[in-house]
Amino acid sequence: MNIVLHQPEIPQNTGNIGRTCVATNTALHLIRPLGFDTSDKSLKRAGMDYWKDLEVYYYDNFCDFVTKHPEARIIMATTKARKTYCDIEYKENDFIMFGSEGSGIPEEILLKYKENCVRIPMMGDYRSLNLSNSAAIVLYEALRQQGFKGFNMQGDLHRHSWDE
């Protein structure tokens, strides 16, 4: 799987998403401009010591990204979509794209991918969830649909055994 962040602004969110990507063997694609320097301590702190293991790619703009991935199936996560993130069937090599924290994915881009736009349902009139939480929610649904191939499905206790 692939997570794409279009012009992310907050280093802690990108760091958290990077950590999730490492834990799920997911590539992270960052589309500039970024609202921070990738050497930012906040980015590294949120990503913990996982950042060195992250498969990360950088692009000058959305056009650069599309040029380098012409066959990509891009799922656009947006609060403006008509479908929910559970309404589509994810494929193994999908690119799930999220917009910046302040403005989301530009509507001009969304209109080109309207059949692949999804949202996370929320109660009331709230605008959105935190970017790193949203990425984790949608990514884990995609991975669930793929059967969590290669994932450690065991959870061991530290001082006890589940057989006690």
DSSP file (Angstrom, degrees, kcal/mol; ACC not computed):
  #  RESIDUE AA STRUCTURE BP1 BP2  ACC     N-H-->O    O-->H-N    N-H-->O    O-->H-N    TCO  KAPPA ALPHA  PHI   PSI    X-CA   Y-CA   Z-CA
    1    1 A M              0   0    0      0, 0.0    26,-1.9     0, 0.0     2,-0.4   0.000 360.0 360.0 360.0 166.3    0.0    0.0    0.0
    2    2 A N  E     -ab  27  95A   0     92,-1.3    94,-3.0    24,-0.2     2,-0.5  -1.000 360.0-156.5-140.1 135.4    1.0    3.6   -0.3
    3    3 A I  E     -ab  28  96A   0     24,-2.9    26,-2.9    -2,-0.4     2,-0.5  -0.952  12.7-164.6-109.8 133.2    0.0    6.7    1.6
    4    4 A V  E     -ab  29  97A   0     92,-2.9    94,-2.7    -2,-0.5     2,-0.6  -0.972   4.2-162.8-118.7 128.6    0.3   10.1   -0.1
    5    5 A L  E     -ab  30  98A   0     24,-3.0    26,-2.8    -2,-0.5     2,-0.9  -0.953  10.2-150.5-111.9 117.9    0.3   13.4    1.8
    6    6 A H  E    S-a   31   0A   0     92,-3.2    94,-0.2    -2,-0.6    26,-0.1  -0.787  74.7 -29.9 -90.5 107.8   -0.4   16.4   -0.4
    7    7 A Q  S    S-     0   0    0     24,-2.1    -1,-0.2    -2,-0.9    94,-0.2   0.906  79.3-160.0  53.6  54.3    1.3   19.4    1.1
    8    8 A P        -     0   0    0      0, 0.0    27,-2.8     0, 0.0    28,-0.2  -0.315  10.8-169.4 -63.3 148.9    1.3   18.4    4.8
    9    9 A E        +     0   0    0     25,-0.2    91,-0.1     1,-0.2    -2,-0.0   0.696  61.5  66.3-112.1 -27.2    1.8   21.2    7.2
   10   10 A I    >>  -     0   0    0      1,-0.1     4,-1.7    26,-0.1     3,-0.5  -0.886  60.9-155.9-111.1 116.8    2.3   19.7   10.7
   11   11 A P  H 3> S+     0   0    0      0, 0.0     4,-2.8     0, 0.0     5,-0.2   0.843  92.4  58.4 -61.0 -34.9    5.5   17.7   11.3
   12   12 A Q  H 3> S+     0   0    0      2,-0.2     4,-2.4     1,-0.2     5,-0.2   0.893 106.0  49.5 -63.6 -38.2    4.0   15.6   14.2
   13   13 A N  H <> S+     0   0    0     -3,-0.5     4,-2.6     2,-0.2    -1,-0.2   0.939 112.6  46.4 -64.6 -46.1    1.2   14.3   11.9
   14   14 A T  H  X S+     0   0    0     -4,-1.7     4,-2.6     1,-0.2    -2,-0.2   0.893 112.2  51.9 -63.8 -39.0    3.7   13.4    9.2
   15   15 A G  H  X S+     0   0    0     -4,-2.8     4,-2.1     2,-0.2    -1,-0.2   0.920 110.8  47.1 -61.6 -44.6    5.9   11.7   11.8
   16   16 A N  H  X S+     0   0    0     -4,-2.4     4,-2.2     2,-0.2    -2,-0.2   0.906 112.8  49.0 -63.5 -41.6    3.0    9.7   13.2
   17   17 A I  H  X S+     0   0    0     -4,-2.6     4,-2.6     1,-0.2    -2,-0.2   0.900 109.0  53.6 -65.5 -40.0    1.9    8.7    9.7
   18   18 A G  H  X S+     0   0    0     -4,-2.6     4,-2.3     2,-0.2    -1,-0.2   0.902 107.9  50.5 -59.0 -41.9    5.5    7.7    8.9
   19   19 A R  H  X S+     0   0    0     -4,-2.1     4,-2.2     2,-0.2    -2,-0.2   0.915 110.7  48.7 -63.0 -43.4    5.6    5.5   12.0
   20   20 A T  H  X S+     0   0    0     -4,-2.2     4,-0.9     1,-0.2    -2,-0.2   0.895 109.7  53.3 -62.7 -40.1    2.3    3.8   10.9
   21   21 A C  H >X>S+     0   0    0     -4,-2.6     5,-2.8     1,-0.2     3,-0.6   0.915 108.6  48.5 -62.2 -43.3    3.7    3.3    7.4
   22   22 A V  H ><5S+     0   0    0     -4,-2.3     3,-1.1     1,-0.2    -1,-0.2   0.930 110.5  51.4 -61.9 -44.1    6.8    1.5    8.8
   23   23 A A  H 3<5S+     0   0    0     -4,-2.2    -1,-0.2     1,-0.2    -2,-0.2   0.651 118.4  38.0 -69.1 -14.6    4.6   -0.7   11.0
   24   24 A T  H <<5S-     0   0    0     -4,-0.9    -1,-0.2    -3,-0.6    -2,-0.2   0.288 109.3-115.0-118.7   8.0    2.5   -1.7    8.0
   25   25 A N  T <<5 +     0   0    0     -3,-1.1     2,-0.4    -4,-0.5    -3,-0.2   0.913  66.5 148.6  56.1  45.2    5.1   -1.9    5.3
   26   26 A T      < -     0   0    0     -5,-2.8    29,-0.4    -6,-0.1    -1,-0.2  -0.905  46.4-126.5-112.4 136.0    3.5    1.0    3.5
   27   27 A A  E     -a    2   0A   0    -26,-1.9   -24,-2.9    -2,-0.4     2,-0.5  -0.564  18.9-142.6 -79.5 146.2    5.4    3.5    1.4
   28   28 A L  E     -ac   3  56A   0     27,-2.9    29,-2.4    -2,-0.2     2,-0.5  -0.944  12.0-166.1-112.0 129.8    4.9    7.2    2.2
   29   29 A H  E     -ac   4  57A   0    -26,-2.9   -24,-3.0    -2,-0.5     2,-0.5  -0.971   4.1-162.0-118.1 123.0    4.8    9.8   -0.6
   30   30 A L  E     -ac   5  58A   0     27,-3.2    29,-2.1    -2,-0.5     2,-0.6  -0.921   2.7-157.5-112.2 122.0    5.2   13.5    0.3
   31   31 A I  E     -ac   6  59A   0    -26,-2.8   -24,-2.1    -2,-0.5    29,-0.2  -0.871  35.3 -92.1-101.4 122.6    4.1   16.2   -2.2
   32   32 A R  S    S+     0   0    0     27,-2.9    30,-0.1    -2,-0.6     2,-0.1  -0.306  93.7  65.0 -74.8 159.9    5.7   19.6   -1.7
   33   33 A P        -     0   0    0      0, 0.0     2,-0.3     0, 0.0    -2,-0.1   0.437  69.1-166.3 -78.9 146.8    5.6   22.2   -0.5
   34   34 A L        -     0   0    0      2,-0.2   -25,-0.2    -2,-0.1    -2,-0.1  -0.727  24.2-133.2 -94.6 149.2    5.9   20.8    3.0
   35   35 A G  S    S+     0   0    0    -27,-2.8     2,-0.3    -2,-0.3   -26,-0.1   0.190  87.1  30.9 -85.9  18.0    5.0   23.0    6.0
   36   36 A F  S    S-     0   0    0    -28,-0.2     2,-0.4   -26,-0.1    -2,-0.2  -0.964  88.8 -94.5-162.2 167.0    8.2   21.9    7.7
   37   37 A D    >   -     0   0    0     -2,-0.3     3,-2.4     1,-0.1     6,-0.2  -0.781  31.8-130.2 -91.3 137.6   11.8   20.7    7.1
   38   38 A T  T 3  S+     0   0    0     -2,-0.4    -1,-0.1     1,-0.3     6,-0.0   0.592 108.9  61.1 -69.4  -7.1   12.2   16.9    7.1
   39   39 A S  T 3  S+     0   0    0      4,-0.1    -1,-0.3     5,-0.0     5,-0.0   0.382  78.0 133.8 -92.3   3.8   15.0   17.3    9.5
   40   40 A D    <>  -     0   0    0     -3,-2.4     4,-1.9     1,-0.1     3,-0.3  -0.262  59.7-137.0 -56.0 133.0   12.6   18.8   12.0
   41   41 A K  H  > S+     0   0    0      1,-0.2     4,-2.9     2,-0.2     5,-0.2   0.844 103.4  58.2 -62.2 -34.5   12.9   17.3   15.5
   42   42 A S  H  > S+     0   0    0      2,-0.2     4,-2.3     1,-0.2    -1,-0.2   0.889 105.7  49.7 -63.5 -38.8    9.1   17.2   15.9
   43   43 A L  H  > S+     0   0    0     -3,-0.3     4,-1.9    -6,-0.2    -2,-0.2   0.945 114.8  43.2 -63.6 -48.9    8.9   15.0   12.8
   44   44 A K  H  X S+     0   0    0     -4,-1.9     4,-0.5     2,-0.2     7,-0.3   0.884 113.0  52.7 -65.7 -39.4   11.6   12.6   14.0
   45   45 A R  H >< S+     0   0    0     -4,-2.9     3,-0.8     1,-0.2    -1,-0.2   0.927 111.2  45.6 -64.4 -44.9   10.1   12.5   17.6
   46   46 A A  H 3< S+     0   0    0     -4,-2.3    -1,-0.2     1,-0.2    -2,-0.2   0.864 116.0  46.4 -66.3 -34.9    6.6   11.6   16.4
   47   47 A G  H >< S-     0   0    0     -4,-1.9     3,-1.7     1,-0.2     4,-0.4   0.480  98.2-160.6 -83.4  -2.4    8.1    9.0   14.0
   48   48 A M  G X<  -     0   0    0     -3,-0.8     3,-0.8    -4,-0.5    -1,-0.2  -0.156  59.1 -35.2  52.6-147.6   10.3    7.7   16.9
   49   49 A D  G 3  S+     0   0    0      1,-0.2     3,-0.3     2,-0.1    -1,-0.3   0.310 125.8  85.9 -85.9  10.8   13.3    5.7   15.8
   50   50 A Y  G X   +     0   0    0     -3,-1.7     3,-2.4    -6,-0.2     4,-0.4   0.723  63.7  83.8 -81.0 -22.5   11.2    4.3   12.9
   51   51 A W  G X  S+     0   0    0     -3,-0.8     3,-1.4    -4,-0.4    -1,-0.2   0.825  83.3  60.0 -55.4 -35.6   11.9    7.1   10.5
   52   52 A K  G 3  S+     0   0    0     -3,-0.3    -1,-0.3     1,-0.3    -2,-0.1   0.732 106.6  48.4 -64.9 -21.0   15.2    5.6    9.4
   53   53 A D  G <  S+     0   0    0     -3,-2.4    -1,-0.3    -4,-0.1     2,-0.2   0.418  87.7 115.7 -96.6  -0.7   13.2    2.5    8.2
   54   54 A L    <   -     0   0    0     -3,-1.4     2,-1.0    -4,-0.4   -27,-0.1  -0.508  62.7-140.0 -77.9 134.2   10.6    4.4    6.3
   55   55 A E        +     0   0    0    -29,-0.4   -27,-2.9    -2,-0.2     2,-0.4  -0.827  40.4 170.8 -87.7 103.0   10.3    4.1    2.6
   56   56 A V  E     -c   28   0A   0     -2,-1.0     2,-0.3   -29,-0.2   -27,-0.2  -0.943  19.6-170.4-126.7 139.8    9.6    7.7    1.7
   57   57 A Y  E     -c   29   0A   0    -29,-2.4   -27,-3.2    -2,-0.4     2,-0.4  -0.936   9.7-148.8-127.5 148.5    9.5    9.5   -1.6
   58   58 A Y  E     -c   30   0A   0     -2,-0.3     2,-0.3   -29,-0.2   -27,-0.2  -0.920   9.9-171.1-121.8 144.8    9.3   13.3   -2.4
   59   59 A Y  E     -c   31   0A   0    -29,-2.1   -27,-2.9    -2,-0.4     3,-0.1  -0.975  27.1-135.2-134.7 146.8    7.6   15.1   -5.3
   60   60 A D  S    S-     0   0    0     -2,-0.3     2,-0.3   -29,-0.2    -1,-0.1   0.828  84.2 -25.8 -70.9 -31.5    7.7   18.8   -6.3
   61   61 A N  S  > S-     0   0    0      1,-0.1     4,-1.9    -3,-0.0    -1,-0.2  -0.944  76.4 -80.4-166.6 179.3    4.0   18.9   -6.9
   62   62 A F  H  > S+     0   0    0     -2,-0.3     4,-2.6     1,-0.2     5,-0.2   0.880 125.5  55.9 -63.7 -38.2    1.0   16.8   -7.7
   63   63 A C  H  > S+     0   0    0      1,-0.2     4,-2.4     2,-0.2    -1,-0.2   0.901 106.3  51.0 -60.4 -41.8    1.8   16.8  -11.4
   64   64 A D  H  > S+     0   0    0      2,-0.2     4,-1.9     1,-0.2    -1,-0.2   0.907 110.1  50.4 -60.7 -43.5    5.3   15.4  -10.6
   65   65 A F  H  X S+     0   0    0     -4,-1.9     4,-1.1     2,-0.2    -2,-0.2   0.942 112.2  45.6 -60.4 -49.4    3.7   12.7   -8.5
   66   66 A V  H  < S+     0   0    0     -4,-2.6     3,-0.4     1,-0.2     6,-0.2   0.878 110.5  54.4 -64.4 -38.5    1.2   11.7  -11.3
   67   67 A T  H  < S+     0   0    0     -4,-2.4    -1,-0.2     1,-0.2    -2,-0.2   0.883 111.2  45.0 -61.7 -38.8    4.0   11.8  -13.9
   68   68 A K  H  < S+     0   0    0     -4,-1.9    -1,-0.2     1,-0.3    -2,-0.2   0.637 124.2  34.5 -81.9 -14.0    6.1    9.4  -11.9
   69   69 A H    ><  +     0   0    0     -4,-1.1     3,-1.6    -3,-0.4    -1,-0.3  -0.484  68.4 158.7-134.7  63.2    3.1    7.0  -11.2
   70   70 A P  T 3  S+     0   0    0      0, 0.0    -1,-0.1     0, 0.0    -2,-0.1   0.760  77.6  44.3 -64.1 -25.3    1.0    7.2  -14.4
   71   71 A E  T 3  S+     0   0    0     -3,-0.1    -5,-0.0     2,-0.1    -3,-0.0   0.354  85.4 131.1 -98.5   5.3   -0.8    3.9  -13.7
   72   72 A A    <   -     0   0    0     -3,-1.6     2,-0.8    -6,-0.2    22,-0.1  -0.295  54.1-140.4 -65.0 138.0   -1.5    4.6  -10.0
   73   73 A R        -     0   0    0     20,-0.3    22,-2.6     2,-0.0     2,-0.6  -0.901  26.2-160.6 -93.9 112.8   -5.0    4.1   -8.7
   74   74 A I  E     -d   95   0A   0     -2,-0.8     2,-0.6    20,-0.2    22,-0.2  -0.865  11.0-159.6-106.2 121.9   -5.4    7.0   -6.3
   75   75 A I  E     -d   96   0A   0     20,-3.3    22,-3.4    -2,-0.6     2,-0.7  -0.879  14.9-147.1 -95.6 123.7   -8.0    7.0   -3.6
   76   76 A M  E     -de  97 117A   0     40,-2.3    42,-3.0    -2,-0.6     2,-0.7  -0.833   4.4-155.5 -98.4 114.1   -8.7   10.5   -2.4
   77   77 A A  E     +de  98 118A   0     20,-3.0    22,-0.5    -2,-0.7     2,-0.3  -0.800  33.3 148.7 -89.9 117.9   -9.6   10.8    1.3
   78   78 A T    >   -     0   0    0     40,-3.1     3,-1.1    -2,-0.7    26,-0.0  -0.996  57.2-129.0-150.3 147.9  -11.6   13.9    1.8
   79   79 A T  T 3  S+     0   0    0     -2,-0.3    40,-0.1     1,-0.2    -1,-0.0   0.615 107.4  64.2 -71.1 -10.2  -14.4   15.2    4.0
   80   80 A K  T 3  S+     0   0    0     38,-0.2    -1,-0.2     2,-0.0    39,-0.1   0.462  77.4 115.3 -93.7  -2.9  -16.3   16.2    0.8
   81   81 A A    <   -     0   0    0     -3,-1.1    37,-0.1    37,-0.2    33,-0.0  -0.230  58.9-145.8 -72.8 157.5  -16.8   12.7   -0.6
   82   82 A R  S    S+     0   0    0     32,-0.2     2,-0.2    35,-0.2    -1,-0.1   0.732  82.9  62.3 -89.1 -27.9  -20.1   11.0   -1.2
   83   83 A K  E    S-f  118   0A   0     34,-0.6    36,-1.6     1,-0.0     2,-0.2  -0.666  81.0-126.3 -97.8 154.1  -18.8    7.5   -0.4
   84   84 A T  E >   -f  119   0A   0     -2,-0.2     3,-1.8    34,-0.2     4,-0.2  -0.555  30.8-105.3 -91.2 165.7  -17.3    6.3    2.9
   85   85 A Y  T 3  S+     0   0    0     34,-2.0     3,-0.4     1,-0.3    35,-0.1   0.654 121.1  56.6 -65.3 -15.1  -13.9    4.7    3.1
   86   86 A C  T 3  S+     0   0    0     33,-0.3    -1,-0.3     1,-0.2    34,-0.1   0.523  89.5  76.8 -90.6  -7.4  -15.6    1.3    3.6
   87   87 A D  S <  S+     0   0    0     -3,-1.8     2,-0.3     2,-0.0    -1,-0.2   0.492  87.8  64.1 -84.4  -3.2  -17.6    1.6    0.4
   88   88 A I  S    S-     0   0    0     -3,-0.4     2,-0.7    -4,-0.2    28,-0.0  -0.827  79.0-121.1-121.1 160.8  -14.7    0.7   -2.0
   89   89 A E        -     0   0    0     -2,-0.3     2,-0.2    56,-0.0    53,-0.1  -0.888  31.4-143.8 -99.8 117.3  -12.6   -2.3   -2.6
   90   90 A Y        -     0   0    0     -2,-0.7     2,-0.3    51,-0.1     0, 0.0  -0.530   7.7-145.1 -82.3 146.3   -8.9   -1.5   -2.0
   91   91 A K    >   -     0   0    0     -2,-0.2     3,-1.9   -18,-0.1    55,-0.1  -0.780  26.6-107.4-109.5 157.1   -6.2   -3.1   -4.2
   92   92 A E  T 3  S+     0   0    0     -2,-0.3    -1,-0.1     1,-0.3    54,-0.0   0.788 115.8  38.7 -55.2 -35.7   -2.8   -4.1   -3.0
   93   93 A N  T 3  S+     0   0    0    -92,-0.1   -20,-0.3     2,-0.1    -1,-0.3   0.134  84.2 139.2-107.0  21.3   -0.9   -1.2   -4.7
   94   94 A D    <   -     0   0    0     -3,-1.9   -92,-1.3   -22,-0.1     2,-0.5  -0.213  47.7-136.6 -61.8 154.5   -3.4    1.6   -4.2
   95   95 A F  E     -bd   2  74A   0    -22,-2.6   -20,-3.3   -94,-0.2     2,-0.7  -0.977  14.6-159.4-111.4 117.8   -2.2    5.1   -3.3
   96   96 A I  E     -bd   3  75A   0    -94,-3.0   -92,-2.9    -2,-0.5     2,-0.4  -0.888  14.2-158.9-102.3 116.2   -4.4    6.6   -0.6
   97   97 A M  E     -bd   4  76A   0    -22,-3.4   -20,-3.0    -2,-0.7     2,-0.3  -0.778  12.9-174.5-106.5 139.2   -4.0   10.4   -0.7
   98   98 A F  E     -bd   5  77A   0    -94,-2.7   -92,-3.2    -2,-0.4   -20,-0.1  -0.950  18.2-132.8-125.8 146.4   -4.7   12.9    2.1
   99   99 A G        -     0   0    0    -22,-0.5     6,-0.3    -2,-0.3   -92,-0.1  -0.255  40.0 -66.6 -90.9-178.8   -4.6   16.7    1.8
  100  100 A S  B  >  -G  104   0B   0      4,-1.0     4,-2.2   -94,-0.2    -1,-0.2  -0.240  44.8-114.3 -66.1 156.6   -3.0   19.3    4.0
  101  101 A E  T  4 S+     0   0    0      1,-0.2    -1,-0.1   -94,-0.2    -2,-0.1   0.831 112.5  44.8 -61.3 -33.5   -4.3   19.8    7.5
  102  102 A G  T  4 S+     0   0    0      2,-0.1    -1,-0.2     1,-0.1    -3,-0.0   0.830 133.6   5.2 -83.9 -33.5   -5.6   23.3    6.7
  103  103 A S  T  4 S-     0   0    0      1,-0.2    -2,-0.2     3,-0.0    -1,-0.1   0.467  84.9-143.3-135.6  -2.6   -7.3   22.9    3.3
  104  104 A G  B  <  -G  100   0B   0     -4,-2.2    -4,-1.0   -97,-0.1    -1,-0.2  -0.249  58.6 -21.0  71.4-161.8   -7.4   19.3    2.3
  105  105 A I  S    S-     0   0    0     -6,-0.3    -6,-0.1   -28,-0.2     5,-0.1  -0.686  81.8-101.7 -82.1 132.7   -6.9   18.1   -1.3
  106  106 A P    >>  -     0   0    0      0, 0.0     4,-2.0     0, 0.0     3,-1.0  -0.259  25.1-127.0 -55.4 139.9   -7.7   20.9   -3.8
  107  107 A E  H 3> S+     0   0    0      1,-0.3     4,-2.4     2,-0.2     5,-0.2   0.797 107.7  64.1 -61.5 -29.7  -11.1   20.5   -5.3
  108  108 A E  H 3> S+     0   0    0      1,-0.2     4,-0.6     2,-0.2    -1,-0.3   0.862 107.4  43.0 -62.3 -34.7   -9.6   20.7   -8.9
  109  109 A I  H X> S+     0   0    0     -3,-1.0     3,-0.9     2,-0.2     4,-0.7   0.913 110.6  55.1 -74.6 -44.5   -7.8   17.4   -8.1
  110  110 A L  H >< S+     0   0    0     -4,-2.0     3,-1.3     1,-0.3    -2,-0.2   0.890 101.9  57.8 -56.2 -41.4  -10.8   15.8   -6.4
  111  111 A L  H >< S+     0   0    0     -4,-2.4     3,-0.8     1,-0.3    -1,-0.3   0.800 102.0  55.0 -62.6 -28.5  -13.0   16.4   -9.5
  112  112 A K  H << S+     0   0    0     -3,-0.9    -1,-0.3    -4,-0.6    -2,-0.2   0.680 119.7  32.7 -75.5 -17.1  -10.5   14.4  -11.6
  113  113 A Y  T X< S+     0   0    0     -3,-1.3     3,-2.3    -4,-0.7   -37,-0.3  -0.050  75.2 136.9-126.5  29.5  -10.8   11.4   -9.2
  114  114 A K  G X  S+     0   0    0     -3,-0.8     3,-1.0     1,-0.3   -32,-0.2   0.768  70.3  57.0 -58.1 -29.5  -14.4   11.8   -8.1
  115  115 A E  G 3  S+     0   0    0      1,-0.2    -1,-0.3    -4,-0.1    -2,-0.1   0.710 110.0  46.6 -72.1 -18.3  -15.1    8.0   -8.4
  116  116 A N  G <  S+     0   0    0     -3,-2.3   -40,-2.3    -6,-0.2     2,-0.4   0.104  83.5 117.9-110.6  20.7  -12.3    7.3   -6.0
  117  117 A C  E <   +e   76   0A   0     -3,-1.0   -34,-0.6   -42,-0.2     2,-0.3  -0.760  38.5 175.7 -90.6 132.9  -13.1    9.9   -3.3
  118  118 A V  E     -ef  77  83A   0    -42,-3.0   -40,-3.1    -2,-0.4     2,-0.3  -0.931  11.3-162.6-133.9 157.2  -13.9    8.6    0.2
  119  119 A R  E     - f   0  84A   0    -36,-1.6   -34,-2.0    -2,-0.3   -33,-0.3  -0.916  23.5-119.9-135.1 162.9  -14.6   10.1    3.6
  120  120 A I        -     0   0    0     -2,-0.3     9,-0.1   -36,-0.2   -36,-0.0  -0.925  39.2-121.7-100.7 121.1  -14.7    9.0    7.2
  121  121 A P        -     0   0    0      0, 0.0     2,-0.3     0, 0.0   -42,-0.0  -0.321  34.9-178.2 -65.1 144.9  -18.2    9.5    8.6
  122  122 A M        -     0   0    0      2,-0.1     2,-0.2     4,-0.1     7,-0.0  -0.963  26.9-108.3-139.7 156.7  -18.5   11.8   11.6
  123  123 A M  S >  S-     0   0    0     -2,-0.3     3,-1.0     2,-0.1     0, 0.0  -0.524  76.7 -12.3 -79.9 150.8  -21.3   12.9   13.9
  124  124 A G  T 3  S-     0   0    0      1,-0.2    -2,-0.1    -2,-0.2     0, 0.0  -0.105 111.4 -38.5  65.2-152.6  -22.7   16.4   13.8
  125  125 A D  T 3  S+     0   0    0      0, 0.0    -1,-0.2     0, 0.0     2,-0.1   0.031  82.3 142.0-102.6  25.4  -21.1   19.3   12.0
  126  126 A Y    <   -     0   0    0     -3,-1.0     3,-0.1     1,-0.1    -4,-0.1  -0.461  44.2-145.6 -71.4 141.1  -17.4   18.6   12.7
  127  127 A R        -     0   0    0      1,-0.2     2,-0.3    -2,-0.1    -1,-0.1   0.907  60.4 -31.4 -76.6 -43.6  -15.1   19.3    9.8
  128  128 A S        -     0   0    0    -50,-0.0    -1,-0.2   -49,-0.0     2,-0.2  -0.989  50.4-108.6-166.8 168.1  -12.5   16.6   10.1
  129  129 A L        -     0   0    0     -2,-0.3     2,-0.0     1,-0.1    -9,-0.0  -0.569  58.7 -71.7 -97.7 169.6  -10.4   14.3   12.2
  130  130 A N     >  -     0   0    0     -2,-0.2     4,-2.6     1,-0.1     5,-0.2  -0.362  45.5-122.5 -59.7 141.8   -6.7   14.6   12.8
  131  131 A L  H  > S+     0   0    0      1,-0.2     4,-2.6     2,-0.2     5,-0.2   0.896 109.7  48.0 -57.7 -46.0   -4.7   13.8    9.7
  132  132 A S  H  > S+     0   0    0      1,-0.2     4,-1.9     2,-0.2    -1,-0.2   0.875 112.9  49.1 -68.2 -34.5   -2.6   11.0   11.3
  133  133 A N  H  > S+     0   0    0      2,-0.2     4,-2.5     1,-0.2    -2,-0.2   0.919 111.5  49.9 -66.5 -42.5   -5.8    9.4   12.7
  134  134 A S  H  X S+     0   0    0     -4,-2.6     4,-2.3     1,-0.2     5,-0.3   0.919 109.5  50.5 -62.0 -44.2   -7.5    9.6    9.4
  135  135 A A  H  X S+     0   0    0     -4,-2.6     4,-2.5     1,-0.2     5,-0.2   0.913 111.7  48.2 -61.0 -42.1   -4.6    8.0    7.6
  136  136 A A  H  X S+     0   0    0     -4,-1.9     4,-2.4    -5,-0.2     5,-0.2   0.911 110.3  51.8 -65.7 -41.9   -4.5    5.1   10.1
  137  137 A I  H  X S+     0   0    0     -4,-2.5     4,-1.4     2,-0.2    -2,-0.2   0.953 116.4  38.1 -59.7 -51.6   -8.3    4.5    9.8
  138  138 A V  H  X S+     0   0    0     -4,-2.3     4,-2.2     2,-0.2    -2,-0.2   0.913 116.0  52.2 -70.5 -42.8   -8.4    4.3    6.0
  139  139 A L  H  X S+     0   0    0     -4,-2.5     4,-2.6    -5,-0.3     5,-0.2   0.921 108.7  50.1 -59.8 -44.5   -5.0    2.4    5.7
  140  140 A Y  H  X S+     0   0    0     -4,-2.4     4,-2.3    -5,-0.2    -1,-0.2   0.822 108.3  53.0 -68.9 -28.8   -6.1   -0.3    8.2
  141  141 A E  H  X S+     0   0    0     -4,-1.4     4,-2.3    -5,-0.2    -1,-0.2   0.927 110.6  47.9 -66.7 -43.1   -9.4   -0.8    6.4
  142  142 A A  H  X S+     0   0    0     -4,-2.2     4,-1.1     1,-0.2    -2,-0.2   0.920 114.1  46.4 -61.6 -43.3   -7.4   -1.3    3.2
  143  143 A L  H  <>S+     0   0    0     -4,-2.6     5,-2.6     2,-0.2     6,-0.3   0.869 109.4  54.6 -68.0 -36.9   -5.0   -3.7    4.9
  144  144 A R  H ><5S+     0   0    0     -4,-2.3     3,-1.8     1,-0.2    -1,-0.2   0.926 106.3  52.0 -60.7 -44.4   -8.0   -5.6    6.5
  145  145 A Q  H 3<5S+     0   0    0     -4,-2.3    -1,-0.2     1,-0.3    -2,-0.2   0.794 106.9  53.8 -63.0 -26.8   -9.5   -6.1    3.1
  146  146 A Q  T 3<5S-     0   0    0     -4,-1.1     3,-0.4    -5,-0.2    -1,-0.3   0.438 120.2-111.6 -85.5  -0.6   -6.1   -7.5    2.0
  147  147 A G  T < 5 -     0   0    0     -3,-1.8    -3,-0.2    -4,-0.2     3,-0.2   0.688  49.8 -84.6  80.6  19.2   -6.2  -10.0    4.9
  148  148 A F    > < -     0   0    0     -5,-2.6     3,-2.1     1,-0.2    -1,-0.2   0.890  62.1-157.2  48.5  45.5   -3.3   -8.4    6.8
  149  149 A K  T 3  S+     0   0    0     -3,-0.4    -1,-0.2    -6,-0.3     3,-0.1  -0.309  70.3   5.6 -57.5 127.0   -0.9  -10.4    4.6
  150  150 A G  T 3  S+     0   0    0      1,-0.3    -1,-0.3    -3,-0.2     2,-0.2   0.457  97.5 136.9  81.2   1.6    2.5  -10.8    6.4
  151  151 A F    <   -     0   0    0     -3,-2.1     2,-0.8    -4,-0.2    -1,-0.3  -0.525  63.3-113.2 -83.7 147.9    1.3   -9.2    9.6
  152  152 A N        -     0   0    0     -2,-0.2    -1,-0.1     1,-0.1    -3,-0.0  -0.712  34.0-178.7 -74.3 113.3    2.1  -10.5   13.1
  153  153 A M        +     0   0    0     -2,-0.8     2,-0.4     2,-0.0    -1,-0.1   0.385  50.8  92.7 -99.2   3.0   -1.3  -11.5   14.3
  154  154 A Q        -     0   0    0      2,-0.0     2,-0.5    -3,-0.0    -2,-0.0  -0.779  55.8-161.7 -97.9 140.7   -0.2  -12.7   17.8
  155  155 A G        -     0   0    0     -2,-0.4     2,-0.3     0, 0.0    -2,-0.0  -0.949  12.8-163.1-121.1 109.7   -0.2  -10.4   20.8
  156  156 A D        -     0   0    0     -2,-0.5     2,-0.1     5,-0.1     5,-0.1  -0.715  15.6-126.6 -96.5 142.1    2.0  -11.7   23.6
  157  157 A L        -     0   0    0     -2,-0.3     5,-0.1     3,-0.3    -1,-0.0  -0.445  14.4-135.5 -75.7 157.5    1.8  -10.5   27.2
  158  158 A H  S    S+     0   0    0     -2,-0.1    -1,-0.1     1,-0.1     3,-0.0   0.916  95.6  12.8 -82.3 -45.8    5.1   -9.3   28.8
  159  159 A R  S    S+     0   0    0      2,-0.0     2,-0.2     0, 0.0    -1,-0.1   0.550 127.5  39.6-110.8 -10.5    4.9  -11.0   32.2
  160  160 A H  S    S-     0   0    0      3,-0.0     2,-0.4     2,-0.0    -3,-0.3  -0.727  72.9-119.3-130.1 178.3    2.1  -13.5   31.7
  161  161 A S    >   -     0   0    0     -2,-0.2     3,-1.7    -5,-0.1    -5,-0.1  -0.934  18.5-129.7-120.8 146.8    0.8  -15.9   29.1
  162  162 A W  T 3  S+     0   0    0     -2,-0.4    -1,-0.1     1,-0.3    -6,-0.0   0.651 107.4  67.5 -65.9 -13.5   -2.6  -15.9   27.5
  163  163 A D  T 3         0   0    0      1,-0.2    -1,-0.3     0, 0.0    -3,-0.0   0.501 360.0 360.0 -85.0  -4.2   -2.8  -19.6   28.5
  164  164 A E    <         0   0    0     -3,-1.7    -1,-0.2     0, 0.0    -2,-0.1   0.519 360.0 360.0 -67.9 360.0   -2.9  -18.9   32.2
